[in-house]
Amino acid sequence: MRLDNYISAVPLIRLQLDNYLRFAASWLVSNPHDFAVKILSGIQVRELKTKDGRRMTDQFLVDEFSKNHEWIERVYENTSGYIHLSEKHFFANTVEFNPEERTEVFKISDKADNVPDEFKIEAIMASKEITKLILHRVYSWRYMKDNPPAI
């Protein structure tokens, strides 16, 4: 974002959110350590189930964690178009659009000077909030590891 390369920064936000969703999924299972072993062995999160038997697809995880952080669903949806080729790539680079003449001028550049500042600020805030959520889960996981339940 410091380099004003919005079109490259936004997909990183989506990747960061995906990492949070998958890491936080370990709190939805009966045995988080077994869950981690399965992930390390190559099983995808979407193939695993919660402790009450629900498959942990991306949409399920977005819905589940949006209950406490409503912005997750919006950020997930808004950043999805930047992962795969979509209209987001074109609109982010549109400099001029004339619907009467059906013409559009695109700018290909390493600078996002035509993206409104509020979009850039929103992207920075989303990245910051996702990082805070990840750190909270990491610290919680570390606490669990250091303080196993007494048997």
C-alpha positions as CSV (number, residue, x, y, z in Angstrom):
1,M,0.0,0.0,0.0
2,R,2.9,2.3,0.6
3,L,3.9,1.9,-3.0
4,D,0.3,2.7,-4.0
5,N,-0.1,-0.7,-5.7
6,Y,-3.7,-1.4,-4.7
7,I,-4.3,-4.0,-7.3
8,S,-1.5,-6.2,-5.8
9,A,-2.2,-5.3,-2.2
10,V,-5.9,-6.3,-2.1
11,P,-5.4,-10.0,-3.0
12,L,-3.0,-10.2,-0.1
13,I,-5.8,-9.1,2.2
14,R,-8.0,-11.9,0.9
15,L,-5.1,-14.4,1.4
16,Q,-4.6,-13.1,4.9
17,L,-8.4,-13.5,5.6
18,D,-8.4,-17.0,4.2
19,N,-5.5,-17.9,6.6
20,Y,-7.4,-16.5,9.5
21,L,-10.6,-18.4,8.6
22,R,-8.7,-21.7,8.3
23,F,-6.6,-21.2,11.5
24,A,-9.7,-20.1,13.5
25,A,-11.5,-23.3,12.2
26,S,-9.4,-25.2,14.7
27,W,-11.6,-23.8,17.4
28,L,-14.7,-25.4,15.8
29,V,-13.5,-29.0,16.2
30,S,-13.3,-31.4,19.1
31,N,-9.6,-31.9,18.9
32,P,-7.6,-28.9,17.6
33,H,-4.3,-30.8,17.7
34,D,-5.7,-33.6,15.6
35,F,-7.1,-31.0,13.2
36,A,-3.6,-29.5,12.9
37,V,-2.1,-32.9,12.1
38,K,-4.7,-33.5,9.4
39,I,-3.9,-30.0,7.8
40,L,-0.2,-30.8,8.0
41,S,-0.8,-34.1,6.2
42,G,-2.5,-32.3,3.3
43,I,-6.2,-32.6,4.1
44,Q,-8.0,-29.4,3.1
45,V,-10.1,-27.6,5.8
46,R,-13.1,-27.9,3.5
47,E,-12.9,-31.7,3.8
48,L,-13.1,-31.6,7.6
49,K,-16.1,-31.2,9.9
50,T,-16.9,-29.2,13.0
51,K,-17.6,-30.9,16.3
52,D,-21.3,-30.9,15.4
53,G,-20.7,-32.4,11.9
54,R,-20.8,-29.4,9.6
55,R,-18.3,-29.2,6.7
56,M,-16.0,-26.3,7.0
57,T,-16.3,-24.8,3.5
58,D,-15.1,-21.2,2.9
59,Q,-18.7,-20.0,3.0
60,F,-19.4,-21.8,6.2
61,L,-16.3,-20.3,7.8
62,V,-17.2,-16.8,6.5
63,D,-20.7,-17.1,7.9
64,E,-19.5,-18.5,11.2
65,F,-16.9,-15.9,12.0
66,S,-19.0,-13.0,10.6
67,K,-21.3,-13.6,13.6
68,N,-18.7,-11.9,15.8
69,H,-17.1,-9.7,13.2
70,E,-19.7,-8.7,10.6
71,W,-17.1,-7.0,8.4
72,I,-15.6,-10.4,7.5
73,E,-18.3,-11.2,5.0
74,R,-18.0,-7.9,3.3
75,V,-14.2,-8.0,3.1
76,Y,-14.3,-11.6,1.8
77,E,-16.8,-10.7,-0.9
78,N,-15.1,-7.5,-1.9
79,T,-11.6,-9.0,-2.2
80,S,-12.7,-12.3,-3.9
81,G,-12.8,-10.6,-7.3
82,Y,-9.1,-9.7,-6.9
83,I,-8.0,-13.3,-6.6
84,H,-9.5,-14.5,-9.9
85,L,-9.7,-12.4,-13.1
86,S,-12.9,-10.4,-12.8
87,E,-14.5,-7.0,-13.3
88,K,-12.6,-5.7,-10.3
89,H,-9.3,-5.8,-12.3
90,F,-10.8,-3.8,-15.1
91,F,-12.7,-1.3,-13.0
92,A,-9.7,-0.6,-10.8
93,N,-7.8,0.4,-13.9
94,T,-10.5,2.3,-15.7
95,V,-9.6,5.9,-16.3
96,E,-12.4,7.0,-18.5
97,F,-15.7,5.4,-19.4
98,N,-18.2,6.7,-22.0
99,P,-21.4,4.6,-22.1
100,E,-22.8,6.5,-25.1
101,E,-19.9,5.7,-27.3
102,R,-19.3,2.4,-25.6
103,T,-15.6,3.2,-25.0
104,E,-13.4,2.7,-22.0
105,V,-9.8,3.8,-21.4
106,F,-7.7,1.7,-19.1
107,K,-4.4,2.5,-17.4
108,I,-1.9,-0.2,-16.7
109,S,0.5,1.0,-14.1
110,D,2.2,0.1,-10.9
111,K,0.3,3.0,-9.2
112,A,-3.3,3.1,-8.2
113,D,-3.8,6.8,-8.5
114,N,-7.3,6.4,-9.8
115,V,-8.5,4.3,-6.8
116,P,-10.3,6.5,-4.3
117,D,-8.4,7.1,-1.0
118,E,-11.3,5.7,1.0
119,F,-10.9,2.3,-0.7
120,K,-7.2,2.4,0.1
121,I,-7.9,3.3,3.7
122,E,-10.5,0.6,4.0
123,A,-8.0,-2.0,2.7
124,I,-5.4,-0.9,5.2
125,M,-7.9,-1.1,8.1
126,A,-9.1,-4.6,6.9
127,S,-5.5,-5.8,6.9
128,K,-4.9,-4.4,10.3
129,E,-8.1,-6.0,11.8
130,I,-7.4,-9.4,10.2
131,T,-3.8,-9.3,11.6
132,K,-5.3,-8.6,15.1
133,L,-7.6,-11.6,14.8
134,I,-4.8,-13.8,13.7
135,L,-2.6,-12.7,16.6
136,H,-5.4,-13.2,19.1
137,R,-5.8,-16.8,17.8
138,V,-2.1,-17.5,17.9
139,Y,-1.8,-16.2,21.4
140,S,-4.8,-18.3,22.4
141,W,-3.3,-21.4,20.8
142,R,0.0,-20.8,22.6
143,Y,-1.9,-20.4,25.9
144,M,-3.6,-23.8,25.3
145,K,-0.3,-25.4,24.5
146,D,1.3,-24.0,27.7
147,N,-1.8,-24.9,29.9
148,P,-3.1,-28.3,29.0
149,P,-6.3,-29.3,30.8
150,A,-5.8,-31.4,33.9
151,I,-6.8,-35.0,33.5
